[in-house]
Amino acid sequence: MNAQQHDEGARQAPKEEYEDIPGTWVFDAQRARQGYHLNEFLYSLMKDANRKEFLADEGRYTLKFKMTGAQREAVLKRDWNTLLELGGVSYALAKLAFTDGKSYQFMASRMTGMTEKEYVDMMLKGGRSPDGWRSKSERQGKD
Amino acid sequence: MARIVAGVGTSHTPAIGAAVDNGRAGEPYWIPLFKGYEPAKAWMARTKPDVVIMVYNDHVNAFDFKIIPTFALGCAEEFPIADEGWGARPVPPVPGHPELAAHLIQSLVLDEFDMTIVNEMQVDHGLTVPLTLLCGTPREWPCRVIPLAVNVIQYPAPTGHRCYMLGKAIRKAVASWPEDLKVVIFGTGGMSHQIQGPRAGLVNREFDEAFLDGLSRDPERLVRIQPIEYLRDAGAEAIELVMWLIMRGALGEQVEEVHRFYHVPASSTAVGNIILESRETS
Protein backbone atom coordinates (compact mmCIF):
# COMPACT_ATOMS: atom_id res chain seq x y z
CA MET A 1 0.00 0.00 0.00
CA ASN A 2 1.60 3.25 -1.01
CA ALA A 3 0.29 6.78 -1.02
CA GLN A 4 -0.60 6.62 -4.71
CA GLN A 5 -2.75 3.57 -4.30
CA HIS A 6 -4.72 5.45 -1.68
CA ASP A 7 -5.99 7.80 -4.35
CA GLU A 8 -7.67 5.17 -6.46
CA GLY A 9 -11.14 5.67 -5.02
CA ALA A 10 -13.56 3.08 -3.68
CA ARG A 11 -12.17 -0.39 -3.19
CA GLN A 12 -13.80 -3.70 -3.86
CA ALA A 13 -13.26 -6.50 -1.40
CA PRO A 14 -10.88 -8.94 -3.11
CA LYS A 15 -13.48 -11.70 -2.95
CA GLU A 16 -11.89 -13.93 -5.59
CA GLU A 17 -8.53 -13.67 -3.86
CA TYR A 18 -10.09 -14.63 -0.51
CA GLU A 19 -11.93 -17.54 -2.07
CA ASP A 20 -8.82 -18.83 -3.77
CA ILE A 21 -7.19 -19.63 -0.41
CA PRO A 22 -7.83 -23.30 0.29
CA GLY A 23 -9.22 -24.51 3.62
CA THR A 24 -10.05 -21.00 4.81
CA TRP A 25 -13.22 -18.95 5.27
CA VAL A 26 -12.28 -15.30 5.38
CA PHE A 27 -14.42 -13.37 7.86
CA ASP A 28 -15.25 -10.38 5.68
CA ALA A 29 -18.12 -7.95 6.01
CA GLN A 30 -20.59 -10.13 4.09
CA ARG A 31 -19.79 -13.26 6.06
CA ALA A 32 -19.94 -11.25 9.29
CA ARG A 33 -23.40 -10.05 8.32
CA GLN A 34 -24.59 -13.63 7.80
CA GLY A 35 -23.03 -14.73 11.07
CA TYR A 36 -24.19 -11.87 13.26
CA HIS A 37 -26.77 -13.73 15.37
CA LEU A 38 -24.64 -16.86 15.50
CA ASN A 39 -21.73 -14.82 16.83
CA GLU A 40 -23.97 -13.04 19.34
CA PHE A 41 -25.02 -16.48 20.63
CA LEU A 42 -21.35 -17.46 20.94
CA TYR A 43 -20.58 -14.18 22.68
CA SER A 44 -23.25 -14.91 25.28
CA LEU A 45 -21.14 -17.89 26.39
CA MET A 46 -18.73 -15.48 28.07
CA LYS A 47 -21.06 -15.58 31.08
CA ASP A 48 -20.90 -18.61 33.32
CA ALA A 49 -24.66 -18.59 33.95
CA ASN A 50 -25.28 -18.69 30.19
CA ARG A 51 -22.79 -21.52 29.71
CA LYS A 52 -24.67 -23.55 32.34
CA GLU A 53 -28.04 -22.77 30.81
CA PHE A 54 -26.80 -23.72 27.35
CA LEU A 55 -25.30 -27.03 28.50
CA ALA A 56 -28.47 -27.91 30.41
CA ASP A 57 -30.64 -27.63 27.28
CA GLU A 58 -28.72 -26.68 24.14
CA GLY A 59 -31.70 -26.75 21.77
CA ARG A 60 -33.75 -24.49 23.96
CA TYR A 61 -30.97 -22.02 24.69
CA THR A 62 -30.04 -21.58 21.02
CA LEU A 63 -33.68 -20.69 20.22
CA LYS A 64 -33.15 -17.44 22.13
CA PHE A 65 -31.00 -16.21 19.21
CA LYS A 66 -32.11 -15.42 15.68
CA MET A 67 -29.83 -17.98 14.05
CA THR A 68 -30.81 -19.85 10.91
CA GLY A 69 -31.79 -23.51 11.21
CA ALA A 70 -28.52 -24.51 9.55
CA GLN A 71 -26.48 -22.46 12.00
CA ARG A 72 -28.36 -23.93 14.96
CA GLU A 73 -27.86 -27.47 13.71
CA ALA A 74 -24.14 -26.87 13.18
CA VAL A 75 -23.89 -25.55 16.77
CA LEU A 76 -25.58 -28.64 18.20
CA LYS A 77 -23.35 -30.92 16.12
CA ARG A 78 -20.18 -28.90 16.80
CA ASP A 79 -19.71 -28.90 13.04
CA TRP A 80 -16.86 -26.40 13.19
CA ASN A 81 -16.15 -25.91 9.50
CA THR A 82 -19.82 -25.42 8.67
CA LEU A 83 -19.99 -22.85 11.45
CA LEU A 84 -17.08 -20.99 9.82
CA GLU A 85 -18.76 -21.15 6.44
CA LEU A 86 -22.04 -19.83 7.89
CA GLY A 87 -20.37 -16.77 9.38
CA GLY A 88 -19.00 -17.91 12.73
CA VAL A 89 -15.67 -16.34 13.56
CA SER A 90 -13.01 -18.54 15.12
CA TYR A 91 -12.56 -16.46 18.29
CA ALA A 92 -16.30 -16.59 18.99
CA LEU A 93 -16.44 -20.30 18.11
CA ALA A 94 -13.68 -20.88 20.64
CA LYS A 95 -16.16 -19.89 23.37
CA LEU A 96 -18.25 -22.91 22.39
CA ALA A 97 -15.14 -25.08 22.61
CA PHE A 98 -14.31 -23.58 26.04
CA THR A 99 -17.88 -24.21 27.19
CA ASP A 100 -17.26 -27.87 26.32
CA GLY A 101 -14.07 -27.75 28.39
CA LYS A 102 -11.92 -27.90 25.23
CA SER A 103 -9.15 -25.66 23.92
CA TYR A 104 -8.44 -23.64 20.78
CA GLN A 105 -6.05 -26.41 19.85
CA PHE A 106 -8.78 -29.03 20.10
CA MET A 107 -11.12 -26.93 17.97
CA ALA A 108 -8.43 -26.29 15.35
CA SER A 109 -7.58 -30.00 15.17
CA ARG A 110 -11.24 -30.82 14.53
CA MET A 111 -11.35 -28.30 11.71
CA THR A 112 -8.39 -30.01 10.03
CA GLY A 113 -9.84 -33.49 10.42
CA MET A 114 -6.86 -34.59 12.53
CA THR A 115 -6.91 -35.97 16.03
CA GLU A 116 -5.67 -33.50 18.62
CA LYS A 117 -2.50 -35.55 19.01
CA GLU A 118 -1.79 -35.55 15.27
CA TYR A 119 -2.35 -31.81 15.21
CA VAL A 120 -0.05 -31.16 18.19
CA ASP A 121 2.62 -33.36 16.58
CA MET A 122 2.35 -31.36 13.35
CA MET A 123 2.79 -28.12 15.30
CA LEU A 124 5.76 -29.52 17.24
CA LYS A 125 7.39 -30.33 13.91
CA GLY A 126 7.15 -26.69 12.88
CA GLY A 127 3.52 -26.44 11.77
CA ARG A 128 1.85 -26.77 8.40
CA SER A 129 4.06 -25.56 5.55
CA PRO A 130 2.40 -22.96 3.34
CA ASP A 131 3.74 -24.85 0.30
CA GLY A 132 0.79 -26.36 -1.51
CA TRP A 133 -1.66 -24.31 0.56
CA ARG A 134 -1.39 -20.85 -0.99
CA SER A 135 -4.08 -21.22 -3.65
CA LYS A 136 -6.70 -23.67 -4.76
CA SER A 137 -4.77 -24.43 -7.94
CA GLU A 138 -1.65 -25.15 -5.87
CA ARG A 139 -3.77 -27.43 -3.67
CA GLN A 140 -5.33 -29.40 -6.53
CA GLY A 141 -4.79 -33.14 -6.34
CA LYS A 142 -3.15 -32.91 -2.90
CA ASP A 143 -6.15 -33.83 -0.69
CA MET B 1 8.43 15.60 28.19
CA ALA B 2 7.14 12.09 27.61
CA ARG B 3 9.16 9.89 25.28
CA ILE B 4 8.70 6.58 23.51
CA VAL B 5 12.01 4.89 24.21
CA ALA B 6 11.41 1.46 22.76
CA GLY B 7 9.05 -0.95 21.08
CA VAL B 8 8.31 -4.57 21.88
CA GLY B 9 6.85 -6.97 19.32
CA THR B 10 5.40 -10.11 20.83
CA SER B 11 2.83 -12.80 20.17
CA HIS B 12 -0.10 -12.95 22.57
CA THR B 13 -1.18 -16.59 22.23
CA PRO B 14 -3.77 -17.39 24.93
CA ALA B 15 -2.27 -20.83 25.63
CA ILE B 16 0.85 -19.04 26.97
CA GLY B 17 -1.28 -17.33 29.62
CA ALA B 18 -3.04 -20.58 30.41
CA ALA B 19 0.32 -22.36 30.82
CA VAL B 20 1.41 -19.78 33.43
CA ASP B 21 -1.95 -19.66 35.19
CA ASN B 22 -2.18 -23.44 35.47
CA GLY B 23 1.41 -23.98 36.62
CA ARG B 24 2.47 -25.72 33.41
CA ALA B 25 5.27 -23.33 32.41
CA GLY B 26 7.86 -25.87 33.58
CA GLU B 27 6.62 -28.62 31.25
CA PRO B 28 8.90 -29.67 28.37
CA TYR B 29 6.46 -28.24 25.82
CA TRP B 30 6.74 -24.76 27.35
CA ILE B 31 10.32 -24.60 28.66
CA PRO B 32 11.92 -23.34 25.40
CA LEU B 33 9.34 -20.58 25.08
CA PHE B 34 9.66 -19.18 28.59
CA LYS B 35 13.44 -19.51 28.47
CA GLY B 36 13.38 -17.56 25.22
CA TYR B 37 11.48 -14.73 26.90
CA GLU B 38 13.90 -14.37 29.83
CA PRO B 39 16.07 -11.71 28.15
CA ALA B 40 12.97 -9.68 27.29
CA LYS B 41 11.74 -9.93 30.86
CA ALA B 42 15.14 -8.79 32.15
CA TRP B 43 15.11 -5.90 29.65
CA MET B 44 11.67 -4.85 30.86
CA ALA B 45 12.80 -4.93 34.50
CA ARG B 46 15.83 -2.77 33.62
CA THR B 47 13.92 -0.34 31.44
CA LYS B 48 11.11 0.28 33.96
CA PRO B 49 8.70 2.16 31.69
CA ASP B 50 6.19 4.43 33.40
CA VAL B 51 3.60 3.71 30.75
CA VAL B 52 3.07 0.97 28.19
CA ILE B 53 0.94 1.65 25.13
CA MET B 54 -0.37 -1.81 24.35
CA VAL B 55 -1.43 -2.29 20.75
CA TYR B 56 -3.46 -5.49 20.69
CA ASN B 57 -6.72 -6.86 19.46
CA ASP B 58 -9.77 -7.82 21.38
CA HIS B 59 -11.02 -11.34 20.59
CA VAL B 60 -14.78 -10.89 20.81
CA ASN B 61 -14.58 -10.07 24.52
CA ALA B 62 -14.77 -6.31 25.12
CA PHE B 63 -16.46 -5.85 21.76
CA ASP B 64 -19.00 -8.27 20.37
CA PHE B 65 -20.29 -7.57 16.88
CA LYS B 66 -22.67 -4.79 17.84
CA ILE B 67 -19.89 -2.26 17.51
CA ILE B 68 -16.54 -2.92 15.84
CA PRO B 69 -14.13 -0.02 16.20
CA THR B 70 -11.10 -0.10 13.93
CA PHE B 71 -8.92 1.79 16.45
CA ALA B 72 -10.14 2.03 20.06
CA LEU B 73 -8.16 3.72 22.82
CA GLY B 74 -8.75 2.73 26.43
CA CYS B 75 -9.11 5.89 28.53
CA ALA B 76 -10.19 4.33 31.84
CA GLU B 77 -8.52 4.42 35.28
CA GLU B 78 -8.48 0.65 35.33
CA PHE B 79 -9.31 -2.25 33.03
CA PRO B 80 -10.83 -5.43 34.49
CA ILE B 81 -9.86 -8.86 33.15
CA ALA B 82 -12.39 -10.50 30.82
CA ASP B 83 -13.89 -13.95 31.28
CA GLU B 84 -13.31 -15.26 27.77
CA GLY B 85 -15.28 -18.42 28.29
CA TRP B 86 -13.19 -20.37 30.80
CA GLY B 87 -13.14 -17.86 33.69
CA ALA B 88 -11.05 -14.67 33.94
CA ARG B 89 -7.25 -15.06 34.05
CA PRO B 90 -6.05 -14.74 37.66
CA VAL B 91 -3.97 -11.64 36.96
CA PRO B 92 -4.31 -8.18 38.51
CA PRO B 93 -6.60 -5.61 36.87
CA VAL B 94 -4.68 -3.32 34.54
CA PRO B 95 -4.12 0.28 35.68
CA GLY B 96 -4.67 2.86 32.95
CA HIS B 97 -3.29 6.33 32.39
CA PRO B 98 -6.42 8.38 31.70
CA GLU B 99 -4.59 11.74 31.53
CA LEU B 100 -2.12 10.64 28.86
CA ALA B 101 -4.87 8.69 27.06
CA ALA B 102 -7.04 11.82 26.89
CA HIS B 103 -4.07 13.72 25.49
CA LEU B 104 -3.50 11.01 22.87
CA ILE B 105 -7.14 11.26 21.80
CA GLN B 106 -6.87 15.03 21.52
CA SER B 107 -3.72 14.87 19.44
CA LEU B 108 -4.60 11.84 17.26
CA VAL B 109 -8.06 13.03 16.26
CA LEU B 110 -6.72 16.43 15.27
CA ASP B 111 -4.04 14.53 13.36
CA GLU B 112 -6.90 12.88 11.40
CA PHE B 113 -6.94 9.48 13.13
CA ASP B 114 -10.55 9.03 14.20
CA MET B 115 -10.05 7.05 17.37
CA THR B 116 -12.91 5.43 19.24
CA ILE B 117 -12.85 6.54 22.89
CA VAL B 118 -13.46 3.71 25.33
CA ASN B 119 -14.11 4.66 28.95
CA GLU B 120 -15.01 1.21 30.21
CA MET B 121 -13.48 -1.93 28.83
CA GLN B 122 -12.51 -5.42 29.87
CA VAL B 123 -9.21 -6.63 28.52
CA ASP B 124 -8.49 -10.13 27.25
CA HIS B 125 -5.46 -12.34 26.55
CA GLY B 126 -4.39 -10.05 23.71
CA LEU B 127 -3.34 -7.52 26.32
CA THR B 128 -2.63 -9.64 29.40
CA VAL B 129 -0.42 -12.34 27.82
CA PRO B 130 2.22 -9.81 26.68
CA LEU B 131 2.22 -8.34 30.21
CA THR B 132 2.70 -11.81 31.68
CA LEU B 133 5.52 -12.58 29.25
CA LEU B 134 7.40 -9.34 29.93
CA CYS B 135 6.50 -8.71 33.60
CA GLY B 136 5.93 -12.20 35.02
CA THR B 137 3.35 -12.72 37.76
CA PRO B 138 3.53 -9.68 40.07
CA ARG B 139 0.74 -8.83 42.56
CA GLU B 140 0.33 -5.53 40.76
CA TRP B 141 1.49 -4.61 37.25
CA PRO B 142 4.67 -2.49 37.44
CA CYS B 143 3.52 0.17 34.97
CA ARG B 144 0.41 1.85 33.74
CA VAL B 145 -1.06 0.66 30.46
CA ILE B 146 -2.96 2.42 27.70
CA PRO B 147 -4.76 -0.19 25.61
CA LEU B 148 -5.07 0.45 21.88
CA ALA B 149 -7.41 -2.17 20.45
CA VAL B 150 -7.30 -2.71 16.68
CA ASN B 151 -9.91 -4.58 14.69
CA VAL B 152 -8.11 -7.42 12.95
CA ILE B 153 -10.98 -9.88 13.22
CA GLN B 154 -13.53 -8.66 10.71
CA TYR B 155 -11.90 -7.94 7.35
CA PRO B 156 -10.70 -5.60 6.25
CA ALA B 157 -8.31 -4.80 9.06
CA PRO B 158 -6.63 -1.41 8.72
CA THR B 159 -3.78 -1.57 6.22
CA GLY B 160 -0.17 -1.82 7.25
CA HIS B 161 0.36 1.65 5.84
CA ARG B 162 -2.42 3.13 7.97
CA CYS B 163 -1.07 1.40 11.05
CA TYR B 164 2.44 2.67 10.43
CA MET B 165 1.16 6.24 10.01
CA LEU B 166 -0.85 5.91 13.23
CA GLY B 167 2.35 4.87 14.99
CA LYS B 168 4.06 8.01 13.75
CA ALA B 169 1.16 10.14 15.01
CA ILE B 170 1.37 8.41 18.39
CA ARG B 171 5.07 9.28 18.63
CA LYS B 172 4.27 12.93 17.97
CA ALA B 173 1.40 12.92 20.48
CA VAL B 174 3.48 11.38 23.27
CA ALA B 175 6.32 13.85 22.64
CA SER B 176 3.94 16.75 23.22
CA TRP B 177 2.95 15.61 26.72
CA PRO B 178 4.81 17.78 29.24
CA GLU B 179 5.26 15.27 32.04
CA ASP B 180 8.56 13.38 32.04
CA LEU B 181 7.41 9.85 31.26
CA LYS B 182 9.22 6.87 29.84
CA VAL B 183 6.90 5.11 27.42
CA VAL B 184 7.30 1.70 25.76
CA ILE B 185 4.95 0.70 22.97
CA PHE B 186 3.98 -2.92 22.31
CA GLY B 187 2.82 -4.38 19.01
CA THR B 188 1.26 -7.75 19.71
CA GLY B 189 -0.27 -10.77 17.99
CA GLY B 190 1.02 -12.98 15.22
CA MET B 191 3.29 -14.22 14.02
CA SER B 192 2.24 -16.61 11.23
CA HIS B 193 -0.77 -18.63 12.31
CA GLN B 194 -4.17 -19.84 11.29
CA ILE B 195 -6.68 -21.19 13.77
CA GLN B 196 -9.58 -21.88 11.45
CA GLY B 197 -10.54 -24.38 8.77
CA PRO B 198 -8.68 -27.30 7.19
CA ARG B 199 -5.60 -25.07 6.71
CA ALA B 200 -5.27 -24.45 10.49
CA GLY B 201 -1.77 -24.82 11.87
CA LEU B 202 -0.07 -22.97 9.04
CA VAL B 203 3.36 -21.58 9.94
CA ASN B 204 5.68 -19.69 7.61
CA ARG B 205 9.03 -19.28 9.28
CA GLU B 206 10.58 -17.59 6.26
CA PHE B 207 7.84 -14.94 6.21
CA ASP B 208 8.18 -14.35 9.95
CA GLU B 209 11.96 -14.01 9.88
CA ALA B 210 11.76 -11.59 6.97
CA PHE B 211 9.17 -9.61 8.92
CA LEU B 212 11.46 -9.38 11.96
CA ASP B 213 14.34 -8.32 9.70
CA GLY B 214 12.11 -5.68 8.12
CA LEU B 215 11.13 -4.22 11.48
CA SER B 216 14.74 -3.78 12.29
CA ARG B 217 16.10 -2.61 8.93
CA ASP B 218 13.42 -1.86 6.33
CA PRO B 219 9.97 -1.09 7.74
CA GLU B 220 8.96 0.61 4.48
CA ARG B 221 8.98 -2.83 2.82
CA LEU B 222 6.63 -4.23 5.47
CA VAL B 223 4.27 -1.30 5.07
CA ARG B 224 3.70 -2.35 1.46
CA ILE B 225 2.64 -5.94 2.31
CA GLN B 226 -0.96 -6.29 1.14
CA PRO B 227 -3.65 -7.87 3.38
CA ILE B 228 -4.03 -10.80 0.98
CA GLU B 229 -0.32 -11.60 1.34
CA TYR B 230 -0.60 -11.98 5.11
CA LEU B 231 -3.61 -14.21 4.63
CA ARG B 232 -2.24 -16.37 1.87
CA ASP B 233 1.37 -16.69 2.95
CA ALA B 234 1.23 -16.53 6.75
CA GLY B 235 -2.30 -17.66 7.72
CA ALA B 236 -5.70 -16.07 8.24
CA GLU B 237 -4.76 -14.74 11.68
CA ALA B 238 -1.34 -13.39 10.66
CA ILE B 239 -3.02 -10.13 9.70
CA GLU B 240 -2.49 -9.30 13.40
CA LEU B 241 1.06 -8.39 12.39
CA VAL B 242 -0.18 -5.01 11.14
CA MET B 243 -0.32 -4.09 14.83
CA TRP B 244 3.46 -4.48 15.01
CA LEU B 245 3.67 -1.73 12.38
CA ILE B 246 1.94 0.73 14.72
CA MET B 247 4.69 -0.05 17.22
CA ARG B 248 7.41 0.36 14.59
CA GLY B 249 5.95 3.63 13.32
CA ALA B 250 6.08 5.03 16.84
CA LEU B 251 9.85 4.54 17.18
CA GLY B 252 11.08 7.06 14.60
CA GLU B 253 13.48 6.25 11.76
CA GLN B 254 16.50 5.01 13.70
CA VAL B 255 16.19 1.91 15.85
CA GLU B 256 18.55 -0.60 17.34
CA GLU B 257 17.44 -4.21 17.66
CA VAL B 258 18.45 -5.32 21.14
CA HIS B 259 16.70 -8.68 21.33
CA ARG B 260 15.00 -11.23 19.11
CA PHE B 261 13.43 -14.63 19.77
CA TYR B 262 11.44 -16.96 17.54
CA HIS B 263 9.80 -20.23 18.47
CA VAL B 264 7.30 -22.72 17.08
CA PRO B 265 4.83 -23.67 18.46
CA ALA B 266 2.63 -22.22 21.13
CA SER B 267 -0.64 -24.01 20.46
CA SER B 268 -1.30 -23.08 16.78
CA THR B 269 1.03 -20.10 16.70
CA ALA B 270 4.54 -19.19 15.63
CA VAL B 271 5.81 -17.00 18.46
CA GLY B 272 8.00 -14.00 17.81
CA ASN B 273 9.52 -11.43 20.12
CA ILE B 274 11.64 -8.44 19.17
CA ILE B 275 12.81 -5.42 21.14
CA LEU B 276 13.76 -2.25 19.27
CA GLU B 277 15.16 0.74 21.07
CA SER B 278 14.50 4.09 19.48
CA ARG B 279 17.66 5.98 18.56
CA GLU B 280 15.83 9.16 17.60
CA THR B 281 16.56 12.22 19.63
CA SER B 282 13.06 13.68 19.26
Interface residues (C-beta under 8 A of the other chain):
Chain A: M1 N2 A3 H6 A13 P14 E17 Y18 I21 P22 G23 T24 W25 V26 F27 D28 A29 A32 Y36 N39 E40 L42 Y43 L45 M46 K47 D48 R51 N81 L84 V89 S90 Y91 A92 L93 A94 K95 F98 T99 S103 Y104 Q105 M107 A108 S109 M111 T112 G113 Y119 M122 M123 L124 G126 G127 R128 S129 P130 W133 R134 S135
Chain B: P14 A15 A18 Y29 H59 V60 N61 D64 F65 K66 A82 D83 E84 G85 W86 G87 I153 Q154 Y155 P156 T159 G160 H161 R162 S192 Q194 I195 Q196 G197 P198 R199 A200 G201 L202 V203 N204 R205 F207 V223 R224 Q226 P227 I228 L231 R232 D233 A234 G235 A236 E237 V264 P265 S267 S268 A270
